[in-house]
């Protein structure tokens, strides 16, 4: 259906919805539903142009690695992320890997081989994303976070978790790292360290609640103001915990 005709149909539907709403002014959910129809239409109309990567220059496509079989898939995702940010999308998630095992970062099997393979697919595209955002004046207002939910143990799991490979390694929630860029962060610094075998954080350990609180602060949000009461207890994105001490170090 042509966009103009769909616009006419949506406007007509909106008129009927508003007539219905006038008799139920105390039902705020109706306002939200009508707004959601409009948002869905605008997203639908914007999607074809947004997803047309062929309009990018050859230099940009080469920068991301679109011409390389190894990097092409993740390059497309990173390039799409830049296009979303450029158009004002406030939150973008770029997923690296498949779902399980050797197609993902979940390296229970041959962890060294797994990580080398995954890094080869992602290093160039993610570096290009940072470079491209900076060149367009978007990096200072965009917080880029690269990480997962846990790290890897420095020792073998003995084949107990994930396929029986004695060379595999287990999940490690006690010592792992992420990196950030943009959003007012000072680059080129390392905050904290693990012990000599990489098992536990021993210098400036950062709890995940503190990490989340700091990320929200860098985005201009006071996490304590996002608290709400439900079923007798307080909730918020940092689970009523979290300090922002890390922000000062991130900003250098």
KEDREN-126303 format. One record per residue (C-alpha): residue number from 0; residue in three letters; x, y, z. Coordinates in Angstrom, 1 decimal, m for minus. Example, Ala and Ser with C-alpha at 12.3 -4.5 7.8 and 13.67 -1.06 7.14 Angstrom:
<sites>
- 0:ALA:12.3:m4.5:7.8 $
- 1:SER:13.7:m1.1:7.1 $
</sites>
This chain:
<sites>
- 0:UNK:0.0:0.0:0.0 $
- 1:UNK:1.4:3.4:m0.9 $
- 2:UNK:2.5:5.6:2.0 $
- 3:UNK:0.0:8.4:1.2 $
- 4:UNK:m3.0:6.0:1.2 $
- 5:UNK:m1.8:4.4:4.4 $
- 6:UNK:m1.5:7.9:5.9 $
- 7:UNK:m5.1:8.7:5.0 $
- 8:UNK:m6.4:5.4:6.6 $
- 9:UNK:m4.5:6.1:9.8 $
- 10:UNK:m5.8:9.7:10.0 $
- 11:UNK:m9.4:8.3:9.6 $
- 12:UNK:m8.8:5.7:12.2 $
- 13:UNK:m7.3:8.4:14.5 $
- 14:UNK:m10.5:10.4:14.1 $
- 15:UNK:m12.7:7.5:15.2 $
- 16:UNK:m10.4:6.7:18.1 $
- 17:UNK:m10.5:10.3:19.3 $
- 18:UNK:m14.3:10.3:19.2 $
- 19:UNK:m14.3:7.2:21.3 $
- 20:UNK:m11.7:8.7:23.7 $
- 21:UNK:m13.9:11.8:24.4 $
- 22:UNK:m16.3:9.7:26.2 $
- 23:UNK:m13.6:8.1:28.3 $
- 24:UNK:m11.2:10.9:29.2 $
- 25:UNK:m10.1:9.2:32.4 $
- 26:UNK:m8.6:6.3:30.5 $
- 27:UNK:m5.0:7.3:29.8 $
- 28:UNK:m4.3:4.0:28.1 $
- 29:UNK:m6.3:5.2:25.1 $
- 30:UNK:m3.9:8.1:24.6 $
- 31:UNK:m1.0:5.7:24.7 $
- 32:UNK:m2.6:3.4:22.2 $
- 33:UNK:m3.4:6.2:19.7 $
- 34:UNK:0.2:7.5:20.0 $
- 35:UNK:1.5:4.0:19.4 $
- 36:UNK:m0.3:3.7:16.1 $
- 37:UNK:1.3:7.0:15.0 $
- 38:UNK:4.7:5.9:16.1 $
- 39:UNK:4.4:2.6:14.3 $
- 40:UNK:3.4:4.3:11.1 $
- 41:UNK:6.4:6.7:11.2 $
- 42:UNK:8.8:3.8:12.0 $
- 43:UNK:7.3:1.8:9.1 $
- 44:UNK:7.8:4.7:6.7 $
- 45:UNK:11.3:5.4:7.8 $
- 46:UNK:12.5:1.8:7.7 $
- 47:UNK:13.1:1.3:4.0 $
- 48:UNK:15.4:4.4:3.7 $
- 49:UNK:17.2:3.5:7.0 $
- 50:UNK:18.0:0.0:5.9 $
- 51:UNK:19.3:0.9:2.5 $
- 52:UNK:23.0:0.6:3.1 $
- 53:UNK:23.7:0.8:m0.7 $
- 54:UNK:23.5:4.6:m0.3 $
- 55:UNK:26.7:4.6:1.8 $
- 56:UNK:29.9:5.6:0.0 $
- 57:UNK:32.4:2.9:m1.1 $
- 58:UNK:34.9:4.5:1.4 $
- 59:UNK:32.5:4.1:4.3 $
- 60:UNK:31.6:0.5:3.3 $
- 61:UNK:35.3:m0.4:3.1 $
- 62:UNK:36.0:1.3:6.4 $
- 63:UNK:33.5:m1.0:8.2 $
- 64:UNK:34.6:m4.1:6.3 $
- 65:UNK:31.6:m4.6:4.2 $
- 66:UNK:33.8:m5.9:1.4 $
- 67:UNK:35.4:m8.6:3.6 $
- 68:UNK:33.6:m12.0:4.0 $
- 69:UNK:34.8:m12.3:7.6 $
- 70:UNK:33.7:m8.9:8.8 $
- 71:UNK:30.7:m8.2:6.5 $
- 72:UNK:27.9:m9.4:8.8 $
- 73:UNK:29.0:m7.5:11.8 $
- 74:UNK:30.0:m4.5:9.7 $
- 75:UNK:26.4:m4.2:8.4 $
- 76:UNK:25.2:m4.2:12.0 $
- 77:UNK:27.6:m1.5:13.1 $
- 78:UNK:26.9:0.6:10.0 $
- 79:UNK:23.2:0.3:10.7 $
- 80:UNK:23.8:1.4:14.3 $
- 81:UNK:25.5:4.6:13.1 $
- 82:UNK:22.6:5.3:10.8 $
- 83:UNK:20.1:4.8:13.7 $
- 84:UNK:22.1:7.1:16.0 $
- 85:UNK:22.4:9.7:13.2 $
- 86:UNK:18.6:9.7:12.9 $
- 87:UNK:18.0:10.3:16.6 $
- 88:UNK:17.4:6.7:17.9 $
- 89:UNK:18.3:6.9:21.6 $
- 90:UNK:19.2:3.3:22.3 $
- 91:UNK:20.8:0.8:19.9 $
- 92:UNK:21.9:m2.7:20.6 $
- 93:UNK:24.4:m4.4:18.3 $
- 94:UNK:24.6:m8.2:18.9 $
- 95:UNK:27.8:m10.1:18.1 $
- 96:UNK:27.8:m13.8:17.6 $
- 97:UNK:25.2:m16.5:17.2 $
- 98:UNK:23.3:m18.1:20.0 $
- 99:UNK:25.4:m20.9:21.5 $
- 100:UNK:28.7:m22.6:21.4 $
- 101:UNK:31.2:m22.1:18.6 $
- 102:UNK:29.1:m19.5:16.9 $
- 103:UNK:29.1:m17.2:19.9 $
- 104:UNK:31.5:m15.8:22.5 $
- 105:UNK:30.3:m18.5:24.9 $
- 106:UNK:33.6:m20.3:24.7 $
- 107:UNK:33.2:m23.4:26.8 $
- 108:UNK:34.9:m25.2:24.0 $
- 109:UNK:38.4:m24.1:22.8 $
- 110:UNK:38.1:m20.7:24.3 $
- 111:UNK:41.2:m19.3:22.7 $
- 112:UNK:40.2:m20.4:19.2 $
- 113:UNK:36.6:m19.2:19.8 $
- 114:UNK:37.7:m15.7:20.9 $
- 115:UNK:40.2:m15.2:18.1 $
- 116:UNK:37.5:m16.1:15.6 $
- 117:UNK:34.9:m13.8:17.1 $
- 118:UNK:37.4:m10.9:17.5 $
- 119:UNK:38.3:m11.2:13.8 $
- 120:UNK:34.7:m10.7:12.9 $
- 121:UNK:34.2:m7.6:15.1 $
- 122:UNK:37.5:m5.6:15.6 $
- 123:UNK:37.4:m3.7:12.3 $
- 124:UNK:33.6:m2.9:12.3 $
- 125:UNK:33.5:m1.6:15.9 $
- 126:UNK:36.6:0.5:15.4 $
- 127:UNK:35.0:1.9:12.2 $
- 128:UNK:31.9:2.7:14.2 $
- 129:UNK:33.8:4.8:16.7 $
- 130:UNK:35.8:6.5:14.0 $
- 131:UNK:32.6:7.2:12.0 $
- 132:UNK:30.7:8.6:15.0 $
- 133:UNK:33.6:10.8:15.9 $
- 134:UNK:34.0:12.1:12.3 $
- 135:UNK:30.3:13.1:12.3 $
- 136:UNK:30.4:14.8:15.6 $
- 137:UNK:28.2:12.1:17.3 $
- 138:UNK:30.6:10.3:19.6 $
- 139:UNK:30.7:13.0:22.3 $
- 140:UNK:26.9:12.6:22.7 $
- 141:UNK:26.8:8.8:22.2 $
- 142:UNK:27.9:6.4:25.0 $
- 143:UNK:29.3:3.2:23.4 $
- 144:UNK:29.5:0.2:25.8 $
- 145:UNK:31.1:m3.1:24.7 $
- 146:UNK:30.6:m6.0:27.1 $
- 147:UNK:28.8:m9.2:28.2 $
- 148:UNK:27.3:m10.4:31.4 $
- 149:UNK:30.3:m12.3:32.7 $
- 150:UNK:33.9:m13.2:31.9 $
- 151:UNK:35.8:m16.5:31.6 $
- 152:UNK:37.7:m18.4:34.3 $
- 153:UNK:41.5:m18.7:33.8 $
- 154:UNK:41.3:m22.4:34.3 $
- 155:UNK:39.6:m25.3:32.6 $
- 156:UNK:36.1:m26.4:33.6 $
- 157:UNK:37.1:m30.0:33.0 $
- 158:UNK:34.4:m30.5:30.5 $
- 159:UNK:31.6:m30.1:33.1 $
- 160:UNK:29.8:m27.2:31.4 $
- 161:UNK:29.1:m27.2:27.8 $
- 162:UNK:30.1:m30.2:25.8 $
- 163:UNK:32.7:m32.2:27.5 $
- 164:UNK:35.8:m30.4:26.3 $
- 165:UNK:38.5:m30.5:29.0 $
- 166:UNK:40.0:m27.4:27.5 $
- 167:UNK:36.8:m25.4:28.0 $
- 168:UNK:36.4:m22.6:30.5 $
- 169:UNK:33.5:m21.7:32.7 $
- 170:UNK:31.6:m18.5:33.4 $
- 171:UNK:33.4:m16.0:35.7 $
- 172:UNK:31.3:m13.3:37.5 $
- 173:UNK:34.2:m12.2:39.8 $
- 174:UNK:36.6:m10.6:37.4 $
- 175:UNK:35.9:m9.5:33.9 $
- 176:UNK:36.1:m6.3:31.9 $
- 177:UNK:34.1:m4.1:29.5 $
- 178:UNK:35.1:m1.0:27.6 $
- 179:UNK:33.3:2.3:27.0 $
- 180:UNK:33.9:5.1:24.5 $
- 181:UNK:32.3:8.5:23.8 $
- 182:UNK:29.7:10.1:26.1 $
- 183:UNK:32.3:12.3:27.7 $
- 184:UNK:34.6:9.4:28.7 $
- 185:UNK:38.4:10.0:28.6 $
- 186:UNK:39.9:7.3:26.3 $
- 187:UNK:43.1:5.4:26.7 $
- 188:UNK:42.8:4.5:30.3 $
- 189:UNK:42.4:1.2:32.3 $
- 190:UNK:40.5:1.3:35.5 $
- 191:UNK:41.2:m1.5:38.0 $
- 192:UNK:42.8:m4.9:37.5 $
- 193:UNK:42.4:m8.6:38.4 $
- 194:UNK:44.7:m10.9:40.3 $
- 195:UNK:47.7:m12.5:38.6 $
- 196:UNK:45.7:m15.3:37.1 $
- 197:UNK:42.7:m13.2:36.0 $
- 198:UNK:40.2:m14.8:38.4 $
- 199:UNK:39.1:m11.9:40.7 $
- 200:UNK:39.0:m8.1:40.6 $
- 201:UNK:41.4:m6.9:43.3 $
- 202:UNK:42.0:m3.2:42.4 $
- 203:UNK:39.0:m0.9:42.1 $
- 204:UNK:36.3:m3.6:41.7 $
- 205:UNK:33.1:m2.2:40.3 $
- 206:UNK:29.8:m3.9:41.1 $
- 207:UNK:27.3:m4.2:38.3 $
- 208:UNK:24.9:m1.9:40.1 $
- 209:UNK:27.6:0.8:40.3 $
- 210:UNK:28.3:0.3:36.6 $
- 211:UNK:24.7:0.7:35.6 $
- 212:UNK:24.3:3.8:37.9 $
- 213:UNK:27.4:5.4:36.2 $
- 214:UNK:26.2:4.6:32.7 $
- 215:UNK:22.8:6.2:33.5 $
- 216:UNK:24.6:9.3:34.9 $
- 217:UNK:26.7:9.6:31.7 $
- 218:UNK:23.4:9.5:29.8 $
- 219:UNK:22.1:12.4:32.0 $
- 220:UNK:19.8:10.3:34.2 $
- 221:UNK:19.8:10.2:38.0 $
- 222:UNK:19.2:6.6:38.7 $
- 223:UNK:17.8:7.4:42.2 $
- 224:UNK:14.9:9.3:40.6 $
- 225:UNK:13.8:6.2:38.7 $
- 226:UNK:12.7:4.5:41.9 $
- 227:UNK:9.1:3.2:42.1 $
- 228:UNK:7.1:1.3:44.8 $
- 229:UNK:5.6:m2.1:43.9 $
- 230:UNK:4.3:m4.9:46.1 $
- 231:UNK:5.8:m3.4:49.2 $
- 232:UNK:9.3:m2.7:48.1 $
- 233:UNK:11.2:m0.2:46.0 $
- 234:UNK:12.5:m1.0:42.5 $
- 235:UNK:14.7:0.8:40.0 $
- 236:UNK:17.1:0.0:37.2 $
- 237:UNK:19.9:m0.4:39.7 $
- 238:UNK:17.8:m2.5:42.1 $
- 239:UNK:17.9:0.3:44.7 $
- 240:UNK:21.7:0.1:44.8 $
- 241:UNK:24.4:1.7:42.8 $
- 242:UNK:26.9:4.5:43.3 $
- 243:UNK:28.3:6.9:40.6 $
- 244:UNK:31.9:7.2:41.9 $
- 245:UNK:33.1:5.5:38.7 $
- 246:UNK:32.0:8.5:36.6 $
- 247:UNK:34.9:10.8:37.9 $
- 248:UNK:37.4:8.1:36.9 $
- 249:UNK:35.8:7.6:33.5 $
- 250:UNK:36.0:11.3:32.8 $
- 251:UNK:39.6:11.4:33.8 $
</sites>
